[in-house]
Amino acid sequence: MYKVIIIDDEPLARQLVRALLQPHKEIEVIAECADGFEGFKAVQELKPDLIFLDVQMPRFNGFEMLELLDNPPSVIFTTAFDEYALKAFETHAIDYILKPVTKERFDKAVNKWLATAGEKKGALASPVVDTQVYEGYQHRIVVKDNGSIKIIPAQDIYYIEASDDYIKIFTKDGSYLKKSTLSHIEQTLDPQQFVRVHRSFFVPVSQLSKIEPYEKESHIALLHCGAKVLVSKSGMAKLKTLLGW
């Protein structure tokens, strides 16, 4: 018997998924959740084989929830928003079903998963989206901090530094580690507000105070928070383009 959790803020949508699963006797619905935070707790505790996941939900959206999970289960997205399909498959989703969900489309997705059941398809590999999305870019980053969950608004970020398999996010409240990459962050934050100035540093344009020559073709950026970060040749080119220098 395979264990399934339905995560959607719409009660009727959850009811429909449960009804469509009834003919699949090998699948048991073990929980329903109305937002990403509830979903995160349920997945951590119950360890389902598969989740049906909406994208836009209160508290955490679907992508935020997945990023918080150390070992995500298989995922089938059910959503009214078609613009996140590519992003969903970059999180290794099994399928992406647009609402209103039809039985034929639903069964196709479930059978696709059953054909590969037992494989963990949910492991994240630098997903493109991690947070509440507006106009395609996130306005916050969600991290786990000493067992609790911290939501960092983008405007509170001083800069982000690569740290092995993690990134270190520096803010007015301190620094936080998140298992991710700068390449991921570069794709998710607004490129008009944030820029990758070096292979190890990602900064908000609003934090730039002064840029000074360093050695060879590199520079040093002085930030309003008092920090100094390296700026590579390519990073300097990006800044010149963005700032119209």
Residue, then its C-alpha position, 0 to 999 in steps of 0.5 A: m500500500y502506497k501512502v499519499i498526502i494531499i496538500d492544497d488550500e482549496p477544500l474542494a480540490r482536496q476532495l476531488v483528488r481524494a475521490l479520483l484516488q478511490p479506484h486506485k486501491e493500492i494507494e491510501v490517503i493518510a493526510e490532507c493539508a491546507d497550506g505548505f506549512e501543514g504539508f511540511k509538518a505532515v510529510q516530515e512526520l508521516k513520510p508519504d510515498l507521494i504528495f499531490l501539491d498545489v503551487q500557490m498556497p498561504r504561508f508557504n507555497g509548494f516550492e517553498m515547502l519542497e525546499l525545506l524537506d531533506n528527503p522529499p517524496s515523489v510529487i504530482f503538482t495540481t494547480a491552476f497556474d500553467e506558468y510554473a510547469l517548467k519549474a515544477f519539472e526542475t524539482h523532478a516532479i512526476d507530473y504537473i496537472l492543471k485545474p480543473v483536474t479531469k479523471e483521464r489526466f489524473d489517472k495518467a499522472v498516477n499511472k506514470w508514478l505507479a510505473t516508477a513507484g519506489e523510486k524517490k523522484g522528489a530530490l531537489a536539484s537547484p529548483v528554479v523557484d523557492t518562494q512566494v513568487y510575484e512576476g516570476y521572482q521570489h520576494r523571500i527566502v525560507v530557511k530552517d534555523n535550529g529546528s524552526i523555520k525562518i522567512i527572510p524578506a528579500q529586502d532584508i538581505y545584505y548579501i549571500e555567500a557560497s559555502d561549499d554545498y550551502i549558501k550563507i545569507f547575511t541579514k540585519d538579524g544575523s546569518y543563516l545557512k541554506k542547502s542551495t547554490l548561488s546559481h539557484i538564487e541567481q535564477t530566483l531573485d529579481p535580476q534588476q535588484f540582485v546581481r552575482v558579482h563573483r562566483s562566491f557572492f550575490v548582492p542586492v544593488s541597494q547595498l552597493s556603497k562603493i566599488e574600488p579596484y583590487e588586483k588585476e581585473s577584479h574589484i572590491a564592493l563596499l556594502h552599506c552594511g559594512a561588509k566587503v565582497l569581491v567583484s570579478k571581471s564578469g561581475m563588474a560587467k554585469l554591474k555596468t550593464l545593470l547600472g548603466w555605467 
